[in-house]
C-alpha cells in the first residue's frame, strides 16, 4: 500500500558510507513502506551466479539454442551433484539478433557483447563451488565445445537480488512493491 505521506527519512546509520560520499538525496518516497531510507534492502535469500558467453562461431542461433536448451540443460540438471547440493534455480537467457537490434534501438548505450547468460540460484557460494568442482561437472565441461565460443570464454558475476517490484519466490524472500501498491 502506498504511504499517504511520503517519507524523506535519512538513513539512521551511515556507517557503511564513505566520508567522501555526498549526503543522501532528500526524496519524497512514493513507496516508503518498502523503499524509504530507513527500510533495509529487500535482499532475497539466495545467491545468484550469472555466467555470460557467446555462441560458437559458425553455428546458427537455432543450433545453439537447440543444444543449450535441451542437451546441455539435461546434462546439468541430470547431475547427482546438482540434486545433492539443492541448487535452487537454473535459467537460460539468450539474446537473439532481433533482441540485440531492439536493445540497441533503446539508445542506452552499447549492448553487452554476450549472446547468452546462464543463471543459477544457490543457497551459498560454497554450494556453487562444490557443484563446479564435482567430477560430474568436470566430466560434462567438454560439452561447451559444442555450442560456446571457448576463445572468448565465460565471464561470471555473483551477487544477490534486491527485489524492488514483484512477488518473491515463496520461501526465498519478501515481496517488493506489488501491483496493489501502485
N, C-alpha and C positions, 0 to 999 in steps of 0.2 A: 504494500500500500504506500502511495506517495505521501511524504510528510507535508502537512499543510503549511508549516513554517520551515522552509529550507534552512539548513544549518551551515554555518561557515566556521565551525569549530576547528581550531588549530590542534594538531596532534598533541596529546598530553605529554608524550615523550619524544624528544628529537635526538635521543642518544645515538641512533644509528646514522644520523645525518652528519655530513662533514661540516666543520666550522665555516668552510668557504661556500657552502650551499646558500642560495638565497632563501628568504623565509617562504613558507608555504603560501601558495596563491590563495587570496581571500575569495572564496567561491560560494555562491548560494546553491547548495546541492538540491537537485530535484528528487533524488532518491537517498536521502540522508540515512534512512534505516539500514541501507546496505553499503553506501559508498562514502559517507562522511569521514573526515579525517580520524575521528575518534572510534571508527569501526575497524576491526582488523581486516586484512585482505581475506578474501574468500578462497583460500588455498584448499584445493581438493586433496583427498587423502591417497594419492598415488604419485609416482614419478612418471614422467613421460620422456621417452627416448625417441628421437627422430633421427632417421638415417637418410641422407639425401644422396642421390646418384643419377646418372644418365644412362639411357639405354645403349646397348651395344651398337656400334656403328654397323651400318649395312642391313639392319633388320627393321621391319616395319613396326609401326605402333601396334598393329593388330597382333603380330607375332609376340612382341614384348609383353603386351597385357595378357595375352592368352597364356603364355608360360608363367608369368609372375602371379596372375590371379588364380591359376589352377595348380600347376606343378609345384612351384616354389612355396605357395601357401600351404599345400598339403605336406610338403617336406617339413616346414617349420612347425605346423600345428600337430603333426604326427609324432613329433619327438617326445619321448618319455620325460625328458628334462623340461620341456615346455609344460607338461602336465604337473610334474613333481614340484616345480617352482611356483606354480599357481600364477603364471603370468595372467594379467587381467584383461588385456585387450591387444589385438594386433590389427592395425588398419593399413590399407594401401591407398596412397594418394597419387594420382597420375595427372600430369599437366600435358594434355594433348595439344597439338599445334593450334587448333582453333581456340583453346582456352588461353594459350600463351598470347595469341593475337588479341583476344579480348582484354587480357590483363594489360598488355602494352597500351591499348587504346584508353585505358582508365587514366593514364597520364601521371601516375605517381612517381615514375622514375623507372630505372631498369628493372626488368623482370628477372627474378632469380634464375640463374643458368643451370637449373636442375630439371630433369624430366619427371622425377618420381621421388616419393618420400615414403618410407616405411615407418610406422609409428607403433611403439609398444607402450602399454601402461603396465607398470610393475609396482609391487609393494615397496621395494627398496632397490637402490642402485646395485647393491650386492647380489640381489636375485638375478638381475640382468647380467651382471658379470659372470655369475655362476652358469647361467644359461649359455652365454657365448664361449665359455671355457669347457663346456661339456663335450665329450667325444662325439656325440651325435651332431652337434652344431659344427664342429670341426670337420667331420666327415661329409656334411652337406654343403659346406662352403664352396667347393668347386662348381656347384650348380650356378653360381653367379656368372660364370663364364658363358652361360647360355643366353643371358639377356642383359647383363650390366656392362657398361664401359669400364673395364678394370683399369684402363690407363688414366682416367680422370678420378678413379677411386670413389670411396664413400666418405661423406662428411657426416659428423654426428653432433647432435645437440641434445642436452639433457636438462630437465628442469621440472617445474610444476605448473599446473593450470591455476590461475586465479579466475574463477568463474564469475563473470560480470553480469551476463544476461543469459537466462535459460535455467532449465531444471537440471539438478545434479543427477548423476548416475546413482541410483539407490545404494546406500551403504558407503559411498565414497566421498561425501561432502554435502555441503548445504547449497540450496538453490541460490542463484544470483537474483537480480531483478527479473521478474517474470511479467508476462503479458498483463496480468491483473494489476501490476504496479504502474503501468503506463497510462 
